[in-house]
Amino acid sequence: MSNSINKCKSNETPACCCVDVGTIIDNDDCTAEYKNVFASEKLAQEKLNQLTQAARDVESEPCQIESQIDQLNDGYQLSAKFHFSCGAECLIFQLKLR
């Protein structure tokens, strides 16, 4: 899954080196992506079901899920995007997958 942090714009307070949470979770990126190749279509579908349930467990508003399973020479590739209503939900979803 591609979950890299794209921006670094933390506003530190010089006196205590504290960071405002709003600079870490700023709702600019509410999408998590997952991509992996599985030995069978059934395994890819099972993983999609697990990911979908994990998204449903953290959503406050319906998470929009785009997914597809493509047959490759060496298996079945699952590609999925999970669009959450806020950055915190996206972060919680990503942490649940670790």
C-alpha positions, -999 to 999 in steps of 0.1 A, spaced: 0 0 0 13 34 -8 10 54 24 38 79 22 35 113 39 37 139 11 39 171 31 58 184 60 44 217 73 44 213 110 40 244 131 62 238 161 60 260 192 96 270 200 91 269 238 80 233 240 86 217 206 49 208 204 32 203 171 -4 213 163 -23 181 154 -40 200 126 -7 202 108 -3 164 108 -40 155 100 -51 184 78 -77 165 56 -57 172 24 -53 135 18 -82 113 28 -74 84 4 -56 52 11 -44 29 -17 -37 -8 -17 -21 -30 -44 -9 -66 -42 -7 -97 -63 -24 -129 -50 -21 -165 -62 -58 -168 -69 -88 -146 -75 -104 -160 -44 -76 -148 -22 -77 -114 -38 -114 -112 -32 -110 -123 4 -84 -96 10 -107 -70 -5 -135 -81 18 -111 -77 48 -101 -43 37 -137 -32 31 -147 -44 66 -117 -25 81 -129 7 62 -165 2 74 -152 -1 110 -137 33 110 -159 54 87 -182 81 101 -197 87 66 -197 60 39 -162 54 26 -161 54 -12 -142 22 -23 -129 17 -59 -114 -17 -66 -106 -41 -93 -90 -75 -96 -69 -80 -128 -56 -114 -140 -18 -113 -146 6 -140 -157 17 -147 -122 -16 -143 -103 -44 -117 -96 -36 -81 -88 -60 -64 -64 -60 -26 -67 -82 -6 -43 -87 30 -33 -105 40 -1 -118 76 0 -126 86 36 -145 117 47 -116 129 69 -78 124 73 -82 109 108 -103 80 95 -78 74 67 -49 73 92 -68 50 116 -76 27 86 -39 26 76 -28 19 112 -53 -10 115 -36 -27 85 -2 -28 101 
